[in-house]
């Protein structure tokens, strides 16, 4: 991993909570907001709010970009492929 990417990862690890990483993991696995809400025992409205917060922290504008950025920074484990 190059130094810039490692620095970005270190900064993000300090800003992204464990709960937010769980949310990002679900995004990377293709979960819908309803599925994320069920998985995390929160409402869909909470998921939407939390996704907006995560997008802001990651500097992205949508869930696809968030998933790509989280994978690129190593914040989540890549989902298994069949």
PyMOL CGO cylinders between C-alpha atoms (Angstrom):
from pymol import cmd
from pymol.cgo import CYLINDER

trace = [
    CYLINDER, 0.00, 0.00, 0.00, 1.48, 3.36, -0.96, 0.3, 1, 1, 1, 1, 1, 1,
    CYLINDER, 1.48, 3.36, -0.96, 2.10, 6.01, 1.71, 0.3, 1, 1, 1, 1, 1, 1,
    CYLINDER, 2.10, 6.01, 1.71, -0.73, 8.34, 0.63, 0.3, 1, 1, 1, 1, 1, 1,
    CYLINDER, -0.73, 8.34, 0.63, -3.27, 5.52, 0.71, 0.3, 1, 1, 1, 1, 1, 1,
    CYLINDER, -3.27, 5.52, 0.71, -1.90, 4.34, 4.07, 0.3, 1, 1, 1, 1, 1, 1,
    CYLINDER, -1.90, 4.34, 4.07, -2.20, 7.88, 5.43, 0.3, 1, 1, 1, 1, 1, 1,
    CYLINDER, -2.20, 7.88, 5.43, -5.78, 8.17, 4.12, 0.3, 1, 1, 1, 1, 1, 1,
    CYLINDER, -5.78, 8.17, 4.12, -6.63, 4.83, 5.72, 0.3, 1, 1, 1, 1, 1, 1,
    CYLINDER, -6.63, 4.83, 5.72, -5.15, 5.85, 9.07, 0.3, 1, 1, 1, 1, 1, 1,
    CYLINDER, -5.15, 5.85, 9.07, -7.10, 9.14, 9.07, 0.3, 1, 1, 1, 1, 1, 1,
    CYLINDER, -7.10, 9.14, 9.07, -10.35, 7.37, 8.13, 0.3, 1, 1, 1, 1, 1, 1,
    CYLINDER, -10.35, 7.37, 8.13, -9.92, 4.70, 10.79, 0.3, 1, 1, 1, 1, 1, 1,
    CYLINDER, -9.92, 4.70, 10.79, -9.85, 7.50, 13.34, 0.3, 1, 1, 1, 1, 1, 1,
    CYLINDER, -9.85, 7.50, 13.34, -13.00, 9.13, 11.94, 0.3, 1, 1, 1, 1, 1, 1,
    CYLINDER, -13.00, 9.13, 11.94, -15.16, 6.11, 11.07, 0.3, 1, 1, 1, 1, 1, 1,
    CYLINDER, -15.16, 6.11, 11.07, -16.73, 4.35, 14.05, 0.3, 1, 1, 1, 1, 1, 1,
    CYLINDER, -16.73, 4.35, 14.05, -17.10, 0.60, 14.38, 0.3, 1, 1, 1, 1, 1, 1,
    CYLINDER, -17.10, 0.60, 14.38, -20.85, 0.98, 13.77, 0.3, 1, 1, 1, 1, 1, 1,
    CYLINDER, -20.85, 0.98, 13.77, -20.16, 2.96, 10.59, 0.3, 1, 1, 1, 1, 1, 1,
    CYLINDER, -20.16, 2.96, 10.59, -17.77, 0.24, 9.41, 0.3, 1, 1, 1, 1, 1, 1,
    CYLINDER, -17.77, 0.24, 9.41, -20.55, -2.31, 9.98, 0.3, 1, 1, 1, 1, 1, 1,
    CYLINDER, -20.55, -2.31, 9.98, -22.81, -0.13, 7.84, 0.3, 1, 1, 1, 1, 1, 1,
    CYLINDER, -22.81, -0.13, 7.84, -20.15, 0.10, 5.13, 0.3, 1, 1, 1, 1, 1, 1,
    CYLINDER, -20.15, 0.10, 5.13, -19.61, -3.67, 5.27, 0.3, 1, 1, 1, 1, 1, 1,
    CYLINDER, -19.61, -3.67, 5.27, -23.30, -4.18, 4.58, 0.3, 1, 1, 1, 1, 1, 1,
    CYLINDER, -23.30, -4.18, 4.58, -23.13, -1.73, 1.68, 0.3, 1, 1, 1, 1, 1, 1,
    CYLINDER, -23.13, -1.73, 1.68, -20.27, -3.69, 0.18, 0.3, 1, 1, 1, 1, 1, 1,
    CYLINDER, -20.27, -3.69, 0.18, -22.32, -6.85, 0.51, 0.3, 1, 1, 1, 1, 1, 1,
    CYLINDER, -22.32, -6.85, 0.51, -25.16, -5.25, -1.43, 0.3, 1, 1, 1, 1, 1, 1,
    CYLINDER, -25.16, -5.25, -1.43, -27.62, -4.80, 1.44, 0.3, 1, 1, 1, 1, 1, 1,
    CYLINDER, -27.62, -4.80, 1.44, -30.59, -2.49, 1.01, 0.3, 1, 1, 1, 1, 1, 1,
    CYLINDER, -30.59, -2.49, 1.01, -31.40, 0.14, 3.63, 0.3, 1, 1, 1, 1, 1, 1,
    CYLINDER, -31.40, 0.14, 3.63, -34.12, -2.16, 5.00, 0.3, 1, 1, 1, 1, 1, 1,
    CYLINDER, -34.12, -2.16, 5.00, -31.64, -5.05, 5.29, 0.3, 1, 1, 1, 1, 1, 1,
    CYLINDER, -31.64, -5.05, 5.29, -29.08, -2.80, 6.97, 0.3, 1, 1, 1, 1, 1, 1,
    CYLINDER, -29.08, -2.80, 6.97, -31.71, -1.59, 9.44, 0.3, 1, 1, 1, 1, 1, 1,
    CYLINDER, -31.71, -1.59, 9.44, -32.63, -5.16, 10.32, 0.3, 1, 1, 1, 1, 1, 1,
    CYLINDER, -32.63, -5.16, 10.32, -29.01, -6.23, 10.61, 0.3, 1, 1, 1, 1, 1, 1,
    CYLINDER, -29.01, -6.23, 10.61, -28.07, -3.29, 12.85, 0.3, 1, 1, 1, 1, 1, 1,
    CYLINDER, -28.07, -3.29, 12.85, -31.33, -3.22, 14.86, 0.3, 1, 1, 1, 1, 1, 1,
    CYLINDER, -31.33, -3.22, 14.86, -32.17, 0.37, 13.89, 0.3, 1, 1, 1, 1, 1, 1,
    CYLINDER, -32.17, 0.37, 13.89, -34.80, 2.08, 11.74, 0.3, 1, 1, 1, 1, 1, 1,
    CYLINDER, -34.80, 2.08, 11.74, -34.40, 2.70, 8.02, 0.3, 1, 1, 1, 1, 1, 1,
    CYLINDER, -34.40, 2.70, 8.02, -34.41, 6.42, 8.79, 0.3, 1, 1, 1, 1, 1, 1,
    CYLINDER, -34.41, 6.42, 8.79, -31.40, 5.91, 11.07, 0.3, 1, 1, 1, 1, 1, 1,
    CYLINDER, -31.40, 5.91, 11.07, -29.63, 4.01, 8.29, 0.3, 1, 1, 1, 1, 1, 1,
    CYLINDER, -29.63, 4.01, 8.29, -30.31, 6.87, 5.85, 0.3, 1, 1, 1, 1, 1, 1,
    CYLINDER, -30.31, 6.87, 5.85, -29.00, 9.41, 8.34, 0.3, 1, 1, 1, 1, 1, 1,
    CYLINDER, -29.00, 9.41, 8.34, -25.92, 7.34, 9.14, 0.3, 1, 1, 1, 1, 1, 1,
    CYLINDER, -25.92, 7.34, 9.14, -25.20, 6.83, 5.43, 0.3, 1, 1, 1, 1, 1, 1,
    CYLINDER, -25.20, 6.83, 5.43, -25.29, 10.60, 4.90, 0.3, 1, 1, 1, 1, 1, 1,
    CYLINDER, -25.29, 10.60, 4.90, -22.81, 11.03, 7.75, 0.3, 1, 1, 1, 1, 1, 1,
    CYLINDER, -22.81, 11.03, 7.75, -20.49, 8.32, 6.39, 0.3, 1, 1, 1, 1, 1, 1,
    CYLINDER, -20.49, 8.32, 6.39, -20.66, 9.78, 2.88, 0.3, 1, 1, 1, 1, 1, 1,
    CYLINDER, -20.66, 9.78, 2.88, -19.63, 13.15, 4.27, 0.3, 1, 1, 1, 1, 1, 1,
    CYLINDER, -19.63, 13.15, 4.27, -16.73, 11.64, 6.22, 0.3, 1, 1, 1, 1, 1, 1,
    CYLINDER, -16.73, 11.64, 6.22, -15.52, 9.73, 3.16, 0.3, 1, 1, 1, 1, 1, 1,
    CYLINDER, -15.52, 9.73, 3.16, -16.01, 12.69, 0.83, 0.3, 1, 1, 1, 1, 1, 1,
    CYLINDER, -16.01, 12.69, 0.83, -18.38, 10.82, -1.48, 0.3, 1, 1, 1, 1, 1, 1,
    CYLINDER, -18.38, 10.82, -1.48, -21.90, 11.47, -2.72, 0.3, 1, 1, 1, 1, 1, 1,
    CYLINDER, -21.90, 11.47, -2.72, -23.58, 8.05, -2.87, 0.3, 1, 1, 1, 1, 1, 1,
    CYLINDER, -23.58, 8.05, -2.87, -23.56, 4.52, -1.49, 0.3, 1, 1, 1, 1, 1, 1,
    CYLINDER, -23.56, 4.52, -1.49, -21.65, 3.06, -4.43, 0.3, 1, 1, 1, 1, 1, 1,
    CYLINDER, -21.65, 3.06, -4.43, -18.83, 5.56, -4.04, 0.3, 1, 1, 1, 1, 1, 1,
    CYLINDER, -18.83, 5.56, -4.04, -18.85, 4.92, -0.27, 0.3, 1, 1, 1, 1, 1, 1,
    CYLINDER, -18.85, 4.92, -0.27, -18.47, 1.17, -0.80, 0.3, 1, 1, 1, 1, 1, 1,
    CYLINDER, -18.47, 1.17, -0.80, -15.67, 1.63, -3.33, 0.3, 1, 1, 1, 1, 1, 1,
    CYLINDER, -15.67, 1.63, -3.33, -13.84, 4.09, -1.07, 0.3, 1, 1, 1, 1, 1, 1,
    CYLINDER, -13.84, 4.09, -1.07, -14.24, 1.84, 2.00, 0.3, 1, 1, 1, 1, 1, 1,
    CYLINDER, -14.24, 1.84, 2.00, -12.88, -1.15, 0.08, 0.3, 1, 1, 1, 1, 1, 1,
    CYLINDER, -12.88, -1.15, 0.08, -10.02, 0.90, -1.33, 0.3, 1, 1, 1, 1, 1, 1,
    CYLINDER, -10.02, 0.90, -1.33, -9.03, 2.13, 2.11, 0.3, 1, 1, 1, 1, 1, 1,
    CYLINDER, -9.03, 2.13, 2.11, -9.33, -1.32, 3.66, 0.3, 1, 1, 1, 1, 1, 1,
    CYLINDER, -9.33, -1.32, 3.66, -12.04, -0.18, 6.09, 0.3, 1, 1, 1, 1, 1, 1,
    CYLINDER, -12.04, -0.18, 6.09, -14.10, -3.29, 5.29, 0.3, 1, 1, 1, 1, 1, 1,
    CYLINDER, -14.10, -3.29, 5.29, -13.46, -6.86, 4.25, 0.3, 1, 1, 1, 1, 1, 1,
    CYLINDER, -13.46, -6.86, 4.25, -14.17, -7.54, 0.56, 0.3, 1, 1, 1, 1, 1, 1,
    CYLINDER, -14.17, -7.54, 0.56, -17.33, -9.63, 0.24, 0.3, 1, 1, 1, 1, 1, 1,
    CYLINDER, -17.33, -9.63, 0.24, -16.97, -13.22, -0.85, 0.3, 1, 1, 1, 1, 1, 1,
    CYLINDER, -16.97, -13.22, -0.85, -17.88, -14.03, -4.42, 0.3, 1, 1, 1, 1, 1, 1,
    CYLINDER, -17.88, -14.03, -4.42, -19.79, -17.15, -5.33, 0.3, 1, 1, 1, 1, 1, 1,
]
cmd.load_cgo(trace, "trace")
